[in-house]
Amino acid sequence: MIFLKLILTNLRRHRIRSLISIAGIAFSVAAMLTVVTVLQGAIGMFSGILSSDSEIIVFERNVSDLFFSNVPAAAVAEIASWPTVAHADPVLFGIVSSADHPIITCFGVTAADARIRKATWLFGNRLDFAHHSDDVVLGQRAAEFLGAKLGDHVPIGHGRFHVIGILKTANGFEDGGVFMPLSSAQSFFHKEGSSSVITVKLRNKDDDAAFKSMVKKNFPDLIGLEDAEFSRSYSQFKILNATAWAVGGCGLLLGGLGVANTMIMSVFARIREIAILRVNGFSRVQIAAMIFGESAVVSLLGAVAGLLTGTCLLFALKLVPALHGYVDVATRPVVMLAVILLALLTGIAGALYPAAYAMRIRAVEALRFE
Amino acid sequence: MNNLSVQPNAIGRTVVRAEDVWKSYDDGAIAVLKGVNFDAAQGQTVALCGPSGCGKSTLLHLFGGLDTPDRGRICVNNVEVNRHRNLVQLLRHEVGFVFQLHNLIPDLTLEENCLIPTVAAGIDHRTAQARLHELTDRTGLTHRLGQRIQKLSGGERQRTALCRALMNRPRILLADEPTGSLDEHSSGLVFDLLLDIVATEGVTLVMATHDRGLAGRCDRLLEMHDGRIHE
């Protein structure tokens, strides 16, 4: 109890200094939480697009980005005919632009695709999809920013398209995207006869290994991965994840330097007090524990404040209309735990030198000049 | 070599011993102790008198393991301090320090200051509280337990320091000018208490002081000058 009080007393004694350190950790934690959550949310949404009503994604082996993947129509037809496959849907990804909106994701899909079948149609009829080559269906948000209504003709890229439906989806990329009949998209993006990926649903999920082997055997240029496997191994996701943690880590490093500075000042300011504790039987380990305890309290308080700030920030981002559907603010417990652990580790790392210094304080020298 | 080793009196066995102890500072430029021999028996009260800088405090620090001699041996309870493998145990259980300035932690209460040695030694709360009340009853501080140090008088602070030094029932109390910062009246009161408690508890007191009146009340008065002890 007194040990804890010694820790808290010192933090209370220099309130402003302690608060600045806590704020430093809090801002770092908030930044990390926000960046990681937003990017992981984006990754989750992209994964969601790929895994709509499917378990396996087939795409061109060794491509850096799915936009560059080419899967021939012959492969789609053959894979769809395999007895283990319930359905295989080709999807062509493209990026188009319109006035004021330089990036709009475009999905070239068939009428049988789950994105069309299972979406909530606000306007139009899904049975009308893919009857004409200039037909498009807009996501709700895309319709809003394009100012388009059912039956309008909208300029997208170098063409004009007839809006035959507006659908609602929770996925930001789909909600802000344009759905074209696959053949129209192939023509529009000059990728006749090919798609970016095939999303495959198996009759029996246990056949996944056999399915992947068959893909490898029959189409050496293609690869089949389960959705989760794809999310883990896709280099773009890995880069995004690493970037998020690196940016957050840099923030936390700055917070850690703040803690280190506070703890160094704290030790320098009470060399005599540490000497008194030593004379009264405190071991070097106990002195170090006290210093680490102080930094742990600062880090924990900072982490809690940072989590609260970060969560508020994420909710604020969710309320920004321009980001609607693009930001998934659901913070994963594992991310929160990782952020708290990193904050604690940073605090402890920040206290390493101060603790080592405090352990080396010689009571006789500190007390000699009274 | 000074050879004024004192035979322990009838009070008890030798608990503190210095044998030909040398200590200097600034790479030998300032020689403070020049072959000091000393011993004190259990329950004995010993006063070290001498001019400032003669090495009284240095000798106390050596007895408490806070410093090491350049040469010679310091033994506490027949264990050589400068070869003591665990100086922490010495400070926790064998010796207690009282300084001229009380050296209390100002942001803690009287009670919390006194409990510091018990926290260091891992003594259970109930035992520590019982000991605390025993000592504060004797020193008249029980009604001030919850007070912060800033609100205590000089005499109360020094009595608190005395309680803290005795919390873990050390066998040796090392007091460096324990009444040096007090007025004559308070000084007398604190010293009376000090003698009373060490006598009751059988603690060996080794005290550095300039006050010959107080020193004269100890069992032995040793003069220190020129880096040596003269009884």
Interface residues (C-beta under 8 A of the other chain):
Chain A: M1 I2 F3 K5 L6 T9 N10 R12 R13 R272 E273 I276 L277 R278 V279 N280 G281 F282 S283 Q286 R362 A363 V364 L367 R368 E370
Chain B: S57 H61 G64 L66 D67 V88 L91 R92 H93 F97 F99 Q100 L101 N103 L104 I105 D107 L108 E112 L115 I116 P117 V119 A120 A121 H125 R164 N168
